[in-house]
Structure formats: C-alpha cells, structure tokens
C-alpha cells in the first residue's frame, strides 16, 4: 500500500514537472523569437492618431482615415543597423612610422647546431 501511494505521488509530480518544462520551453521560444526574430513595427488599430480630425482636414488628408479606424492597419518597418566605417589607410600610416629591421637567418648553421645537440 505504501509503495502504491508513493508511486502515484511520483507520477503526479512527474506530470507536473513535464507541464512546467513545456511552459518554460514555450517561454524560451517566444523570447528567442522576440530577441532574434524579424524586427518589424506594427500599428495597433486601437492606437490614437497623432492628428485630430480638424488638423487632418487642414492638411487635406483623405477623410477615409476616420472610417478606417475599425480596420486593422499594419505597417512594416525594417530596422537597419549601420556600422561606422573605419577610415582606410590608417594601418599603412602606422606601419610606416615603425622602424624596419631586416634579420637574415642562416638555415645551414641552425641545422648543424641541431645535429650536434642530438649527437651529444
């Protein structure tokens, strides 16, 4: 009897943990999509307009905007990231200011030294 109760408790706990894992996995997917997904801006249909109706008439903008309030309008804007371009030629200028030293290595001499060390 005691074992059966323990088994039932463990099975319930196991099911709860599986549900929790599924919830957390969904949360991770949503956050990854929000962070790494497509970047677009969408206007909500309930968002207030920047201009009043009188200002819209003054600007001679279509009066259809007020009738379209009930329709959902989506505007897609791409987010573009610009990187500052480094000026060209800075590396060459820097390297030209350094002192240049020519070092000549004689390979035959090094080979003889290596052979002598190995024979000792």
N, C-alpha and C positions, 0 to 999 in steps of 0.2 A: 504494500500500500504506500509506504513512504517513498519508494522508488518511483511509483507511478505519478505521484504528486510532483516530485522533483522533475521528472521528465516533462510533464505538462508545463510547469513553470519555465523550464529552459526553452521549450518550444515557443511559448508566448514571447519570451524575451528575445529569442532569435527572430521571430516575425517583426517585432518592434524595431529591432536593430536593422533589419533589411529595409523596412519602410524609411527609417532615418537615413540610411545610406542612399536610397533612391532620391529622397528630398534634397540631400546635400549634393548629389550628382547633378540634379536639375539646377540647383543654385549655381554650381560651378559653371555649367554650360551657359546659363544666362549671363553670368558675369564675364565669361570669356567672350561671348558674343558682343556684349556691351563695350568691352575694352578693345578687342581685336577685330571686331566686325566692321562692316561698312559704316562709314561716318556720313550720315545724312541728317538734315534737319527737316522736320515735318511740322506743318502748321496744324494746330488743333482747330476744329470747327468752332469750339467754344471760346477761342481766344478773341479778345476785344480788338477792334480795328484801331489803328493809330489816328484816324481822321474821323471827325463827326460827319453827319450827312450834309450839313451846310458847307463844310470845307470841301467835301467831295464835289458838290455842285459847282463851287467856285473854281475848282481845278478842272472842271469839265471832264470828270471821270465818269465812266458808264454807271448808270443807276442800277445796273444789274447786280452790283456787288451786294446791295442790301437784300435783294431777292435770293442771292446765293448763300446767305448766312446759314441756311439749313443744310446745305450740301457740304460735304467734307472736301476740303481743298488740301492737296499735298504738294508741297514744293520741295524739290530735291536740290540741295546744295552740296557740292563736293568740297571737302576740306582739303586744301592743298598746303603742304608744308614746304616752306622754302628754306634752303640752307644758304648761309653766307658763303660766297665763292671766295676762296683764298686767292690773293694776287699771285700771278705767275712770276717766276724768275727770282724769288727770294732765296731759294736753296742755292742756286748758282752764285748769287751775290755773296752768300755766307761762305760757301766753299772757296771762293776766290780770295777771301781775306785770310784763310788759313795758310800756314807755312807748309810747303810741299817738300817732302824728303824722299829721295829715291834710295831704297835699300835693295841691294843685289845679294841674292843668296846663291851660294855655290853648292849645288846638289852633290857633286862628286865628293867633296870634302865631308859632307854630312854622312854619306853612305859609308865612307871609310871609317869614320868615328863609330858608327853603329856596329859595323863588323868587328871592330876592335873591342868594343864593350861586350859583345856577345861571345867573343873568343876567350875572354878572361874568366 
